[in-house]
Structure formats: structure tokens, C-alpha cells
Amino acid sequence: MRIGWQLHGDGARITPGEVVAPDERLSWPRTIGIGLQHIVAMFGATFLVPTITGFDPGTTLFFSAIGTISFLLITGNKLPSYLGSSFAFISPILAATASSGQSAAIGGILATGLLLTLVGVVVHFAGPRWIQVAMPPVVTGVIVALIGLNLAPVAWGTCDEQGICTGFQASPVTAVITLASIILIQVLFRGLVGRLAILLGVVIGYAVATLRGEVDFSRVGQADWVGLPHFVAPSFDPGVLGLFLPVVLVLIAENVGHVKSVAAMTGRNYDPLTGRALLADGVATTLAGLGGGSGTTTYAENIGVMAASRVYSTAAYWVAAFGALVLSLSPKFGALIASVPDGVIGGVTTMLYGMIGILGARIWVQGKVNFSDPVNLTTAAVPLVIGIANFTWTAGDLQFGGIALGTAAALVIYHVMGAIGRWRGTAEA
């Protein structure tokens, strides 16, 4: 592996129609500036997951930085990517924490990382073709969609007998302002500001919540400026593993999509790196599961920064990774993030969970899925209801929720119906 970059042109300008390739860089001041943009781009989404799930934000940021460094090393410094918190983990973390505690949830993340690492090794030697056969767009789309829609009740929240509420119900005024801010920023601004709508919406909502006396700053004042993040050891509860393993399929789809996106934007073929990308994300998620961080994935937000800047240099991602690592070593910074109140979270998750659901539909559109085909229609319809209604099935110590059952249903329905249709001659060509 070679860690080094050739200077692109004069290091200051990019000729129209050209891009700064992964093995190139601009001048270091410009490269550092773009790296800082990548930190800002990943910031909102990366911190939303621990804020929603109750994980330590500093720990999550620490493993996000370590995971990004691992990704760059494992892919030979050839594939630009930032690894942030994956939204696919939110539902299983919440369910596992509620039933068995945070340590068991972290054990589920560790198991997911180990399985994804194994998949990466297989893909590296066998090639990525089998993934496309096993998980066509209709299947990957429904899995992503049901994860977002399964979380809808969490956005609304609950109220206990003492009248203490969570989610949107905790503070409807703050939640509405947060949500409205995100919506307006998306249509009022273009470029980086528009892509940071969720982060900026959280900032506005936080300011409103502060004025309304809804923010507790006590932990912020008590936290040190410099120190190691809070690590939590994993534990294994067979009853929650079924909640996490379906997430592997989402991570596979996200990583394969990332490789394809970078290839399309740079004009290079990165298919041979697909296995390494999956392996690298598996290693990053495994590391997070060893110490209390959220599971990771490649970030679409950072693809947006690359597309806007036309800079695909991995040097910028090294800057972003080390910048994030420095921030993670400030407990006061982590405490500030953890102080985001429920009303703000309720507003932003109303948008976020819906967006995850629509991303599944986007996969269908991009994959030109034909829903006049009964196989495709049934593959999408049944799992969505299972996921939204959160069907559950308990088998001994194992409990499978709506996401796990919906994922299994999508795979079984697609392949069984397809096989029967080909045997009977009723399947569409």
C-alpha cells in the first residue's frame, strides 16, 4: 500500500471537466479545508445515532475516526470514504437496550461487525456478483424502507404515568420548529448549506429549546475539556442477536452503492475493491462493538461534498479522520452533544426516519423495479407491513422483531416465488 499523493496540476485549480483523483491532492491548505468540510458534513448524522440511542457521543466519534482510518488502510488508500454512524442500527439498539441493557446492544453491534467482516472476505475472493443475485434492488429497497418506517413510533414518542414524554411529544413546539427549519433550509439554500439541513435544523431547534428552558447544561459544566471517551464492554445475549444481523444486509447495500458511486464520479473501476470495502466497514463496526461505539457505514453526506468540490482525494479523509479523533477526546464536547433535548430529537427524527424509508423507494426507482411483476410486488408489500407493524416472533431465547422478520420475508418471498415462477413458466422475463 502506498500512502502518498501526487499534486493535481498546480495544487490550486481544477480544470473544468476534471476531478482530483483519490491518489492526488490539492495544496495542503486546500486539502485541510476540504477535510474540515467532510467533518461538518458527517457531523449531524454521526451524532444523531448516539443522541437517539443513548450512546456516548464522544465514544461514537472516536470509533468513527478510528473506523475511517482503518477503512483507508484496508482499501489501500485508494477508496475515499468517511465511516459514520449507521441509521440501520437505531432500531435494534433501542430494542436491545430496552430489553437487555446497553452492553447487550453493543454486543449486537460487535456480532454484526464480525459477520460483515466475513462477508467482505468472501466477496474479496469470490467477487461481488453473488450479492447482486441474492439482493436485487427490489430486496435491498424494501429492507432499507422497512428500517425507516419501523422507527416511526419512536419519532412520535411516548408519555408515562407521570406525564414525562419522549420524542415529538416531549415538546411539540420545539419539535415543529426543528422540523420546519430542516424543511426550509433544504429549499432556501443549495450546495453545502443545503446538504447540512439536518445539522442546522438541530442547531436552530437546540437554540429554541435553550430559550424555552428545556436544555440541561449540568453535565456540560461538569465534563473535562480533555480526556478519553467513555468505553463500554460488550456482552452477548442470544435474545437480541436476531435484531442486529439483518443490518448486515443494509450495510452490504450501502457499501456496494458507495463503491459504485465513487466509480461513476471518478471514471475508474473500483469493483475489485468491493470486498475490501465490506471488510473495512466490518472491521470498523467490530472495533466500535468492542468499546461502545455505534456501528458504522459509508456516508452519502460526504459523497455530496466530493461531488460539489470535485475532490476525491483520500488525503482529505485522513484530515477528517484525525480532526474527528481530536474532537472525540473532549468530554465537554461530547456532553454538549448529549444535552440535545427530546423535543429536538423528535422533530429531526420525524424527517430522518421518513427519509430512510424513501431511500428504499429511491433504490427501486434507480433499479427500475417493475411492480407489475407479482414477484416484485409481493416482495415489497408483505415485508413492509411486517416491518411497520413490527411483527415479532420468539423462539426460545431468541426474539425476532419487524426488521428481522421483514428482511427474511423479502429474501424468501423473492427467491421462492421466482423459482416457482420459472418452474411453472409464469415468471416475467
C-alpha positions in Angstrom: 0.0 0.0 0.0 1.2 3.5 -0.9 0.2 6.4 1.3 1.1 9.5 -0.7 -0.5 11.7 -3.2 0.5 13.4 -6.5 -0.1 17.1 -6.7 -3.0 17.8 -9.0 -1.9 20.5 -11.5 -0.7 23.5 -9.7 -2.5 22.4 -6.5 -4.8 25.4 -6.6 -7.2 25.0 -9.5 -9.2 22.1 -11.1 -9.6 22.3 -14.8 -13.3 22.2 -15.9 -14.3 18.6 -16.6 -11.5 17.1 -14.4 -11.6 15.8 -10.9 -8.9 15.4 -8.2 -8.4 11.6 -8.1 -8.1 9.6 -4.9 -4.3 9.3 -5.4 -4.0 13.1 -6.0 -4.3 16.1 -3.8 -4.5 19.9 -3.9 -2.2 22.1 -1.9 -2.2 21.1 1.8 -4.1 24.2 3.0 -6.9 23.5 0.5 -6.8 19.8 1.3 -7.2 20.6 5.0 -10.1 22.9 4.2 -11.9 20.2 2.3 -11.2 17.7 5.1 -12.8 20.1 7.6 -15.9 20.2 5.2 -16.1 16.5 5.5 -16.1 16.7 9.3 -19.0 19.2 9.1 -20.9 17.0 6.6 -20.7 13.9 8.7 -21.3 15.7 12.0 -25.1 15.9 12.1 -25.8 12.3 11.1 -23.0 10.7 13.0 -24.1 12.3 16.3 -27.8 11.7 15.8 -27.5 8.0 16.3 -25.9 8.1 19.8 -28.1 11.0 20.8 -31.2 9.0 19.9 -29.9 5.7 21.3 -28.3 7.0 24.5 -24.8 6.0 23.5 -21.9 8.3 24.4 -21.4 10.8 21.5 -17.6 11.1 22.2 -17.2 7.3 22.1 -19.1 7.1 18.8 -17.0 9.9 17.3 -13.8 8.2 18.5 -14.7 4.9 16.8 -15.9 6.7 13.7 -12.5 8.3 13.3 -10.7 5.0 14.0 -13.0 3.2 11.6 -12.3 5.8 8.8 -8.5 5.3 9.3 -9.0 1.5 9.2 -11.1 1.8 6.0 -8.4 3.9 4.3 -5.7 1.4 5.3 -7.6 -1.7 4.3 -8.6 -0.4 0.9 -5.0 0.5 0.2 -5.7 4.3 0.4 -7.5 4.0 -2.9 -11.1 4.5 -2.0 -12.3 7.8 -0.4 -14.9 7.3 2.3 -15.8 8.6 5.8 -17.4 6.0 8.1 -20.1 7.5 10.3 -22.9 6.1 12.5 -25.3 3.9 10.5 -29.0 4.7 11.0 -29.7 1.0 10.4 -28.6 0.3 13.9 -31.0 2.6 15.6 -34.0 0.2 15.9 -32.1 -2.8 17.1 -30.1 -0.7 19.6 -33.2 0.8 21.1 -34.9 -2.6 21.3 -31.8 -4.4 22.8 -31.1 -1.6 25.3 -34.7 -1.7 26.5 -34.8 -5.5 27.0 -31.2 -6.4 27.9 -29.2 -3.2 28.5 -26.7 -1.1 26.6 -23.9 -3.7 26.9 -26.0 -6.3 25.1 -26.8 -3.8 22.4 -23.0 -3.2 22.0 -22.6 -7.0 21.7 -25.1 -7.0 18.9 -23.0 -4.3 17.1 -19.9 -6.5 17.6 -21.7 -9.6 16.1 -22.8 -7.5 13.1 -19.3 -6.3 12.5 -17.8 -9.8 12.7 -20.4 -11.1 10.2 -19.8 -8.2 7.8 -16.1 -8.8 8.0 -16.7 -12.4 7.0 -18.8 -11.3 4.1 -16.1 -8.9 3.0 -13.5 -11.8 2.9 -15.9 -13.9 0.8 -16.6 -11.1 -1.6 -12.9 -10.3 -1.9 -12.1 -13.8 -3.1 -15.4 -14.7 -4.8 -16.3 -11.4 -6.4 -19.4 -9.1 -5.8 -21.6 -10.7 -8.4 -23.4 -13.1 -6.0 -24.5 -10.1 -3.9 -26.4 -8.6 -6.9 -28.1 -12.0 -7.5 -29.1 -12.6 -3.9 -30.1 -9.0 -3.2 -31.5 -7.3 -6.3 -32.9 -3.7 -6.0 -36.4 -4.8 -5.0 -35.0 -6.7 -2.0 -32.4 -4.1 -0.9 -35.0 -1.3 -1.3 -37.6 -2.9 0.9 -35.0 -3.7 3.6 -33.9 -0.1 3.7 -37.5 1.2 3.6 -38.8 -1.0 6.4 -36.0 0.0 8.7 -37.0 3.7 8.4 -40.7 3.0 8.7 -40.3 0.6 11.6 -38.9 3.5 13.6 -41.9 5.9 13.0 -43.4 5.3 16.5 -40.0 6.3 18.1 -40.2 9.7 16.5 -43.7 10.4 18.0 -42.5 9.1 21.4 -44.4 8.0 24.5 -45.6 9.5 27.8 -45.5 7.7 31.1 -47.9 7.8 34.0 -46.1 10.8 35.5 -46.5 12.8 32.2 -42.8 12.5 31.2 -42.7 12.3 27.4 -40.2 11.4 24.8 -39.8 12.2 21.1 -42.1 14.7 19.4 -44.5 14.6 22.4 -41.8 15.9 24.8 -42.1 19.4 23.3 -44.3 19.8 20.2 -43.4 23.5 19.8 -39.6 22.8 19.7 -40.1 19.7 17.5 -42.2 21.6 15.0 -39.6 24.5 14.8 -36.8 22.0 14.4 -38.7 20.1 11.6 -39.7 23.3 9.9 -36.2 24.6 10.0 -34.9 21.5 8.2 -37.5 21.7 5.6 -37.0 25.4 4.8 -33.2 25.2 4.8 -33.4 22.4 2.1 -35.3 24.7 -0.3 -33.7 28.0 0.6 -30.1 27.0 0.2 -28.0 25.0 -2.3 -24.6 23.4 -2.0 -23.1 22.5 1.3 -25.6 24.5 3.4 -28.5 22.7 1.8 -26.9 19.3 2.5 -26.4 20.3 6.1 -30.1 21.0 6.6 -30.4 18.3 9.4 -27.4 19.6 11.3 -28.5 23.2 11.0 -32.1 22.3 11.9 -30.7 20.7 15.1 -28.8 23.8 15.9 -31.9 26.0 15.5 -34.0 23.6 17.5 -31.4 23.5 20.2 -31.3 27.3 20.4 -35.1 27.4 20.7 -35.1 24.7 23.4 -32.5 26.6 25.3 -34.6 29.8 25.3 -37.6 27.6 26.4 -35.5 26.2 29.4 -35.5 22.6 28.0 -31.8 22.1 28.0 -29.9 20.7 31.0 -26.3 22.0 30.9 -25.3 20.5 34.3 -23.3 17.6 32.7 -21.6 20.0 30.3 -20.3 22.1 33.1 -19.0 19.0 35.0 -17.2 17.5 32.0 -13.5 17.9 31.4 -12.1 19.7 28.4 -9.7 16.9 27.6 -10.0 13.2 28.3 -10.7 9.7 26.9 -14.2 8.9 25.8 -16.3 6.5 28.0 -15.8 2.9 26.8 -18.4 0.2 27.4 -17.6 -3.6 27.2 -19.9 -5.7 25.1 -22.0 -8.7 26.4 -23.8 -11.3 24.4 -27.5 -12.0 24.8 -28.7 -14.5 22.2 -32.2 -13.0 22.5 -31.1 -9.7 20.8 -28.7 -11.0 18.1 -31.7 -11.6 15.8 -32.4 -7.9 15.9 -28.9 -7.0 14.6 -28.0 -9.5 12.0 -30.4 -8.2 9.3 -28.5 -4.9 9.5 -25.6 -6.6 7.7 -27.7 -6.7 4.5 -28.2 -2.9 4.7 -24.5 -2.3 5.3 -23.7 -4.5 2.3 -26.0 -2.5 0.1 -24.7 0.8 1.3 -21.0 -0.1 0.8 -21.6 -1.6 -2.7 -23.5 1.6 -3.5 -20.7 3.7 -2.3 -18.1 1.9 -4.4 -20.4 2.3 -7.5 -20.9 6.0 -6.8 -17.2 6.8 -6.5 -16.5 4.8 -9.6 -19.1 6.7 -11.6 -17.9 10.1 -10.4 -14.2 9.4 -11.0 -14.4 7.3 -14.1 -12.5 4.5 -12.5 -13.4 0.8 -11.9 -13.5 0.1 -8.2 -15.3 -3.2 -8.3 -12.2 -5.1 -7.3 -12.2 -3.1 -4.1 -15.8 -4.1 -3.1 -14.6 -6.9 -0.9 -12.1 -4.7 0.9 -14.7 -2.0 1.4 -17.0 -4.5 3.1 -14.2 -6.0 5.1 -13.1 -2.5 6.2 -16.6 -1.5 7.3 -16.9 -4.8 9.1 -13.6 -4.2 11.0 -14.7 -0.6 11.9 -18.1 -1.9 13.2 -16.3 -4.6 15.1 -14.0 -2.1 16.8 -17.0 0.0 17.7 -18.6 -3.0 19.2 -15.6 -3.7 21.4 -15.7 -0.3 23.1 -19.2 1.1 23.0 -19.4 3.0 19.7 -22.3 2.9 17.1 -21.9 0.6 14.1 -20.5 2.4 11.0 -21.2 2.8 7.3 -20.0 4.8 4.4 -21.6 8.2 4.3 -23.6 9.7 1.5 -23.2 13.2 3.0 -19.5 13.0 2.2 -20.2 11.8 -1.3 -22.1 15.1 -1.7 -19.0 17.1 -0.6 -16.9 15.2 -3.1 -19.4 15.8 -5.9 -19.6 19.5 -5.1 -15.9 20.1 -4.8 -14.8 17.5 -7.4 -12.1 16.5 -5.0 -11.9 12.7 -4.3 -8.5 12.7 -2.7 -8.1 10.3 0.2 -5.8 12.9 1.8 -8.9 15.0 2.7 -10.4 11.9 4.5 -7.2 11.5 6.5 -7.6 15.1 7.6 -11.3 14.5 8.5 -10.4 11.3 10.5 -7.7 12.9 12.6 -9.9 16.0 13.1 -12.7 13.8 14.4 -10.3 12.0 16.6 -9.2 15.2 18.2 -12.8 16.3 18.9 -13.6 12.9 20.4 -11.0 13.5 23.1 -13.0 16.3 24.6 -15.6 15.0 27.1 -17.1 18.5 27.3 -17.8 18.5 23.6 -19.5 15.1 23.9 -21.6 16.2 26.9 -22.8 19.2 24.9 -24.0 16.9 22.1 -25.7 14.6 24.7 -27.6 17.6 26.0 -29.8 17.8 22.9 -33.4 17.6 24.3 -36.1 15.2 23.3 -38.2 17.8 21.5 -35.3 18.5 19.1 -34.8 14.8 18.6 -38.5 14.3 17.9 -38.5 16.9 15.2 -35.4 15.7 13.4 -36.3 12.0 13.6 -39.7 12.7 12.0 -37.7 13.8 9.0 -34.9 11.3 9.3 -36.9 8.1 9.6 -39.1 9.2 6.7 -36.0 9.9 4.6 -34.7 6.4 5.3 -38.0 4.9 4.2 -37.9 7.0 1.0 -34.3 5.9 0.3 -35.7 2.4 -0.1 -38.1 3.7 -2.8 -35.2 5.5 -4.4 -33.4 2.2 -4.8 -36.5 0.8 -6.5 -36.5 3.8 -8.9 -32.8 3.6 -9.7 -33.0 -0.1 -10.2 -36.1 0.3 -12.4 -38.0 -2.3 -10.4 -41.1 -3.4 -12.3 -44.0 -3.6 -9.8 -46.4 -5.1 -12.4 -44.4 -8.3 -11.8 -46.2 -10.1 -8.9 -42.9 -11.3 -7.6 -41.6 -7.8 -7.1 -44.9 -6.5 -5.8 -45.2 -9.2 -3.2 -41.6 -9.0 -2.2 -42.1 -5.3 -1.3 -45.7 -5.4 0.0 -45.5 -8.2 2.7 -42.2 -7.2 4.3 -43.3 -3.5 4.6 -46.4 -4.4 6.6 -44.3 -6.8 8.8 -41.8 -4.0 9.4 -44.3 -1.2 10.0 -46.5 -3.2 12.3 -43.4 -4.6 14.0 -44.4 -8.3 13.9 -42.5 -10.3 16.5 -41.6 -14.0 16.8 -40.0 -15.6 19.8 -38.1 -18.9 19.5 -36.6 -20.0 22.8 -34.2 -17.2 23.9 -34.3 -15.5 20.5 -36.7 -12.8 19.7 -37.1 -11.5 16.1 -38.7 -8.1 15.5 -40.2 -6.5 12.5 -36.9 -5.6 10.8 -35.5 -9.1 11.1 -38.8 -10.8 10.0 -39.4 -8.3 7.2 -35.8 -8.9 5.9 -36.2 -12.6 6.0 -39.6 -12.3 4.3 -38.2 -10.2 1.5 -35.4 -12.7 0.7 -37.6 -15.8 1.0 -40.6 -14.4 -1.0 -38.4 -13.1 -3.8 -36.3 -16.2 -4.3 -39.1 -18.8 -3.7 -41.7 -17.0 -5.9 -39.0 -16.5 -8.6 -38.0 -20.2 -8.5 -41.6 -21.4 -8.7 -42.4 -18.9 -11.4 -39.5 -20.1 -13.6 -40.5 -23.7 -13.0 -44.1 -23.0 -13.9 -43.3 -20.6 -16.7 -45.3 -17.8 -15.1 -42.4 -15.6 -14.1 -41.8 -12.5 -16.2 -38.7 -12.4 -18.3 
